[in-house]
Amino acid sequence: MSALLEIDGLSAALKAPPRAPLLRGVSLGVAPGEVHGLVGESGAGKSTIGKAILGILPQAIAVTGGAIRFDGQDLLTLPRARLDRLMGSEIALIPQDPMTALNPARRIGAQLTDGLRLRRGLRGGELRARAVLALEDVQIPDPEAVLRRYPHELSGGMRQRVLIAAAFAMGPRLIIADEPTTALDVTVQKEVLRLIRQMQRRHGTGVIFVTHDLGVVAQICDRMTVLYSGMVVEQGAAAEVLANPAHAYTRALLAASPRHDRPDAGLAPVPPEVIDALRAEVARFGAGRRTGDG
Amino acid sequence: MAETTPLVEARALELELPDMNAPRGFGPRPRVRILHPVSLTLRRGEILGIVGESGSGKTSLGRTLLRLHEPTGGAVLFDGNDITHRSQADLRILRPRMQMIFQDPQSSLNPRRRVAASLSAALDLGAPGLRGPARRAALEEAARAVGLDPALIDRFPHELSGGQRQRVGIARAIVTRPDFVLADEVVSGLDVSTQAQVLALLKRLAAEMGLALAFISHDLSVIRALCDRVCVMRAGRIVEQGPCAALFEAPQTDYTRILLDAIPLPVPDPGWLERGAPAR
């Protein structure tokens, strides 16, 4: 099975001097129907990768190397107009915070159907029927009523369901889910994770799942990439990486994660020598790049 | 000497607050019931976890224990004194002994004041007479106690990392040498490594200072790492409480079991996602 998304040696840096690198030669692939977890602590670059794929990197950040191939075409060199046509319809986003991602002044129905109206030219009854279907797909009861509501009239879990419906509404082949459950209660988080898994399986969608929670990765991801300071630390099948982590940093992250089935887990921070070793790897990578480029 | 009387006690505590969601009409706002009779005790040197989902009343309970809310029924006892209806002026004398650590040190520290000034303001509660080098020494001691380089207290909050800022939040709470500290979701915004550091720090401080620590969290995994006992809250009631080991190994109520099962472990479990799914 050929990859749906192939990131090849992606590097990015801040534009302002001293041009601090944010991504250092990241490579990873996502096959159709596969969920790929990006994990790491803040500053690891996991959200930056998501934004680079979507073409929504902040102005201050520049891609300095590599390629992001979707369906074989490099998104980084695609003309803006073609990129815009892909985004939303072929590649969609499930954002982190359902409150800020929805416009508080527009009804759910209007926001949910933006893509179908603008890209597919649907109108009136047909548009409405598609919106109802999209909400039914994410198991929202009484979709007709929800379409008329404003975001503040819905609970956090319902708002996140609406955003999942919006992401899947155009039948995308790739979804970037950027910490989609961080703001939710644990029982709601489980429902939302279940929903994302069901939807992506049913539609064969590839998913990049950004999270800092190794527990979430274990339950929803097929493959995973551990990042530190924009560098790939470890990559592989999620079950394999979690059961037999090859890198000391992955082992340390696991040891630092509290577990309700073990009284002694979650009290050991990542040891300084592991961080020192990682920094040395990062520095070596930088040196390697410079000689390679020169 | 064995400690027998609890330092903090809630006896059938009830709380009603004005309903801020109700439409504004004539007359007083309708009131909503936040806490149904809730009873708990907390001893010196003990860490009590209070866990629940949003709206369960865990934060309101914590704030009522500190008498930031006045209960509408029941009683709050602090070190044997009934403080249920004490005036804020009277409570001010006790404030140095009961402190709070907030969730977000970014928003609970004044961005325009150096860390030392924020710590010093807290110290004004407990030791207003302390001046000059002795005062500075007290601030540096608090910084060292939380593993913060004392030189950092001359910085502004934005010059510190998230973990360092949370240490400042903890230093501010312990600078008055309190007996009771309430920590409300203090690790929920932190990376796992920083979270582990803060949890280990709280555990050490509670033991060293003989603190009674109430630790509010939505995450049972974090509670297990830190706490001796735990109260599980739902809709303003404690549905289950007990020693951590017993509660985690043999939860007695369905709700505790649901909460436990909702927290994913970093071990792939093919049945986890579908377990507990509503029948369709």
Interface residues (C-beta under 8 A of the other chain):
Chain A: E41 S42 Q139 G156 D185 V186 T187 Q189 K190 L193 R194 R197 H212 D213 L214 G215 V216 V217 A218 Q219 I220 A238 A239 L242 A243 A252 L253 L254 A256 S257 P258 R259 H260 D261 R262 P263 D264 A265 G266 L267 A268 P269 V270
Chain B: E53 S54 G162 D191 V192 S193 T194 Q195 A196 Q197 L199 A200 K203 H218 D219 L220 S221 V222 I223 R224 A225 L226 C244 A245 F248 I258 L259 L260 D261 A262 I263 P264 L265 P266 V267 P268 D269 W272 L273 E274 G276 A277 R280
